[in-house]
Amino acid sequence: MSKPVEQKNRGRKPSGARAMTPAERAAASRFKRRYEQPTGVFSGKQIGVMLSGDAHGALLDLKEQFSDKSLKQIIDEALVHYAKSVTSHTS
């Protein structure tokens, strides 16, 4: 008679004593998203804004000048540049 084959547990071992329920996983994910800061430069803050006509035109002009960059990269760099110029003028 052959020995019964032991079935291996599939997947990653739980970090606690037992596996989390889907509701517990969702709650943990929400907590991390709200309260834990990422280690990188990117803060992950998503915003939606309506640009004025002049601002939209300026953004399109910048997009033409920096065609290798995405609109997100252009906006990120413009905001950082503006913040640095304001803080250097006030100090």
One Martini backbone bead per residue (centre of mass of N, CA, C, O) as a GRO file, in nm:
protein
   91
    1MET     BB    1   0.097   0.035   0.021
    2SER     BB    2   0.056   0.365  -0.014
    3LYS     BB    3   0.120   0.673   0.064
    4PRO     BB    4  -0.010   0.953   0.153
    5VAL     BB    5  -0.039   1.257   0.016
    6GLU     BB    6   0.078   1.559   0.097
    7GLN     BB    7  -0.067   1.861   0.123
    8LYS     BB    8   0.001   2.165   0.017
    9ASN     BB    9   0.011   2.482   0.098
   10ARG     BB   10  -0.123   2.756  -0.041
   11GLY     BB   11   0.055   3.020  -0.041
   12ARG     BB   12   0.077   3.253   0.189
   13LYS     BB   13   0.148   3.318   0.494
   14PRO     BB   14   0.028   3.441   0.762
   15SER     BB   15   0.107   3.709   0.977
   16GLY     BB   16  -0.065   3.574   1.171
   17ALA     BB   17  -0.253   3.325   1.312
   18ARG     BB   18  -0.449   3.410   1.078
   19ALA     BB   19  -0.639   3.467   0.829
   20MET     BB   20  -0.781   3.710   0.660
   21THR     BB   21  -1.043   3.867   0.584
   22PRO     BB   22  -1.167   4.063   0.346
   23ALA     BB   23  -1.248   4.291   0.546
   24GLU     BB   24  -0.972   4.312   0.688
   25ARG     BB   25  -0.807   4.378   0.437
   26ALA     BB   26  -0.958   4.639   0.364
   27ALA     BB   27  -0.903   4.789   0.631
   28ALA     BB   28  -0.593   4.779   0.611
   29SER     BB   29  -0.572   4.929   0.342
   30ARG     BB   30  -0.707   5.192   0.432
   31PHE     BB   31  -0.511   5.258   0.657
   32LYS     BB   32  -0.252   5.273   0.487
   33ARG     BB   33  -0.353   5.493   0.288
   34ARG     BB   34  -0.410   5.715   0.517
   35TYR     BB   35  -0.147   5.679   0.748
   36GLU     BB   36   0.078   5.577   0.559
   37GLN     BB   37   0.382   5.655   0.444
   38PRO     BB   38   0.565   5.659   0.191
   39THR     BB   39   0.906   5.617   0.107
   40GLY     BB   40   0.884   5.800  -0.112
   41VAL     BB   41   0.805   6.091  -0.284
   42PHE     BB   42   0.534   5.980  -0.333
   43SER     BB   43   0.214   6.050  -0.188
   44GLY     BB   44  -0.069   5.990  -0.348
   45LYS     BB   45  -0.221   6.252  -0.418
   46GLN     BB   46  -0.540   6.297  -0.535
   47ILE     BB   47  -0.652   6.534  -0.784
   48GLY     BB   48  -0.910   6.772  -0.882
   49VAL     BB   49  -0.914   7.014  -1.151
   50MET     BB   50  -1.006   7.337  -1.274
   51LEU     BB   51  -0.899   7.511  -1.533
   52SER     BB   52  -0.822   7.777  -1.668
   53GLY     BB   53  -0.768   7.902  -1.971
   54ASP     BB   54  -0.474   7.998  -1.918
   55ALA     BB   55  -0.371   7.742  -1.777
   56HIS     BB   56  -0.434   7.548  -2.007
   57GLY     BB   57  -0.256   7.687  -2.217
   58ALA     BB   58   0.009   7.661  -2.059
   59LEU     BB   59   0.007   7.352  -2.046
   60LEU     BB   60   0.012   7.307  -2.354
   61ASP     BB   61   0.280   7.455  -2.399
   62LEU     BB   62   0.448   7.267  -2.219
   63LYS     BB   63   0.384   7.007  -2.376
   64GLU     BB   64   0.530   7.100  -2.634
   65GLN     BB   65   0.813   7.142  -2.503
   66PHE     BB   66   0.754   6.857  -2.323
   67SER     BB   67   0.690   6.581  -2.503
   68ASP     BB   68   0.838   6.355  -2.310
   69LYS     BB   69   0.613   6.436  -2.111
   70SER     BB   70   0.380   6.429  -1.889
   71LEU     BB   71   0.140   6.605  -1.736
   72LYS     BB   72   0.218   6.514  -1.454
   73GLN     BB   73   0.519   6.591  -1.468
   74ILE     BB   74   0.477   6.889  -1.531
   75ILE     BB   75   0.314   6.961  -1.278
   76ASP     BB   76   0.510   6.864  -1.065
   77GLU     BB   77   0.753   7.046  -1.152
   78ALA     BB   78   0.605   7.318  -1.132
   79LEU     BB   79   0.534   7.304  -0.830
   80VAL     BB   80   0.819   7.268  -0.720
   81HIS     BB   81   0.940   7.521  -0.847
   82TYR     BB   82   0.748   7.722  -0.713
   83ALA     BB   83   0.807   7.647  -0.416
   84LYS     BB   84   1.112   7.716  -0.430
   85SER     BB   85   1.082   8.016  -0.520
   86VAL     BB   86   0.919   8.112  -0.276
   87THR     BB   87   1.117   8.021  -0.046
   88SER     BB   88   1.368   8.185  -0.155
   89HIS     BB   89   1.225   8.475  -0.129
   90THR     BB   90   1.152   8.455   0.194
   91SER     BB   91   1.464   8.397   0.313
   0.00000   0.00000   0.00000
